[in-house]
Amino acid sequence: MSETIFTGGGGPDYATPQEMLLKYGNRHGLIAGATGTGKTVTLQILAEGFSDAGVPVILSDIKGDVSGMAVPGSPDQKLHAAFTSRAEKIGFDAYRYDSFPVIFWDIFGEQGHPMRTTVSEMGPLLLSRLMGLSDAQEGVLNIAFRVADEEALPLLDLKDLQALLTFVGESADDLSLRYGNVATASVGAIQRALLVLENQGGAHFFGEPALDLADLMRVTPEGRGHVNILAADKLVHSPRLYATFLLWLLSELFEQLPEVGNPDKPRLVFFFDEAHLLFDDAPKALVDKVEQVARLIRSKGVGVYFITQNPDDVPEDILGQLGNRFQHALRAFTARDQKALKRAAETYRPNPRFDTVEAIRDVGTGEAVTSLLQDKGVPGVVERTLIRPPATRLGPCDTATRRDVVAASPVAGKYEAALDRRSAFEMLAARAEAAAKAAEEAETAEAEAEEEAREFRAARRYSGSARAGRTRRGAATESLGGAIASAVVKELRGTTGRRIVRGILGGLFRGR
């Protein structure tokens, strides 16, 4: 098996092979360039190369174009002549049309297998980012998660979290003494944010069966890595959900995969399209988390490739960790664009044959300025590279093909049916029901006792139980502790107790 991925031809006549060393495939990378300059083709040929090398791939399909990887290219396609001519020019004698083992995924379950996780696995930090919570609201959410842990309340879907927040709001006074201020206004703001998230499709994402990461790391019996394509054409309209989901996926890989050091090839490669969505308006804590994951996850054998229009979209600390770079044309129409162009050029090792700034500005469609890691992980000299043509179809596959691929998938039937097992919502509802029943029984017993006492005082009946009741009450008053206990029990059996129980029930089931 080859130790490199052929990416195109460089040099004055584009005849010098430009190859990515597989052993540095986990050193991350960047695919950047203006719209229409060929980023999708570069993404496609890299995914093909990794798959051929037995490396599973995860990528998001923003426009539906990448779904064509499930179908081989054809001599009938419009660019057939251009592709074969390019292959000949760069010396790509092994060029052939081929399809790749694809697994389609979709959070909404419409264009692929559903992808779900639980609220507990997402955690309060990413949920706060997803809902755009303030610091105070994030603090309340952290308290809610702590209460769930202490009370053994599983948080699986959105209704579990909504029920838990209602419980936290009802218990605000007690919780404030233990954890700090729990403002009902903050609880209400989180509930409203959850409603917005639910309307955006978040209810499809949270639940069970949760995604098994092993299903993203499958290899065919022939030794080719599966290409996991996430349908994101609908998801990208909810940018926070899109960015937070991909960051969660990256974090789960980081937390669950064991250390492998410096493998001969990556265990998995993750392509993050529209990467600017991850960093737009992101709080510093979140950017720090991304930087930490990007810095450390390569030792788990995972490569992360950010795809964006401008390198400036990626924070500098993260940009410095992206070793394999494919820079398509950048347009410099404004002073700001010109500064961004110069900054992009400064990150490459210069090539004496050409000016890097001019090369980035002038490269044509399908051409890129590349810098690939060489032996000992040293960045290669910048080179103008004609990207090799893809083996798969350039453009989307049709609906019937997608449906057939989903039906024949190795995970077909595993995630389609949602589960709704006993969790926080059901457990809190059961508690409230039990409390309501106990209060009702206490209220009934109290009413019967009062009626019996009235009849006794009116001399309409005589009962030993009334005298016994008098004796018990007398005994209870023999000590101050007994008097306090009697008062508390009576109060809970009375109107106040009924209000507490009804408040809990009302909060849990309001609007359901």
Secondary structure, 3 states (H helix, E strand, C coil): CCCEEEEEEECCCCCEEEEEEHHHHHHCEEEECCCCCCHHHHHHHHHHHHHHCCCCEEEEECCCHHHHHHCECCCCCCCHHHHHHHHHHCCCCCCCCCCCCEEEECCCCCCCECCCECHHHHHHHHHHHHHCCCHHHHHHHHHHHHHHHHCCCCCCCHHHHHHHHHHHHHCHHHHHHHHCCCCHHHHHHHHHHHHHHHHHHHHHHECECCCCHHHHCCECCCCCECEEEEECCCHHHCHHHHHHHHHHHHHHHHHHCCCCCCCCCCCEEEEECCCHHHHCCCCHHHHHHHHHHHHHHHHHCEEEEEEECCHHHCCHHHHCCCCEEEECCCCCCCHHHHHHHHHHHHCCECCCCCCHHHHHHHCCCCEEEEECECHHHCECECEEEEECCCCECCCCCCHHHHHHHHHCCCCCCCCCCCECCCCHHHHHHHHHHHHHHHHHHHHHHHHHHHHHHHHHHCCCCCCHHHHHHHHHHHHHCCCHHHHHHHHHHHHHHCHHHHHHHHHHHHHHHCCC
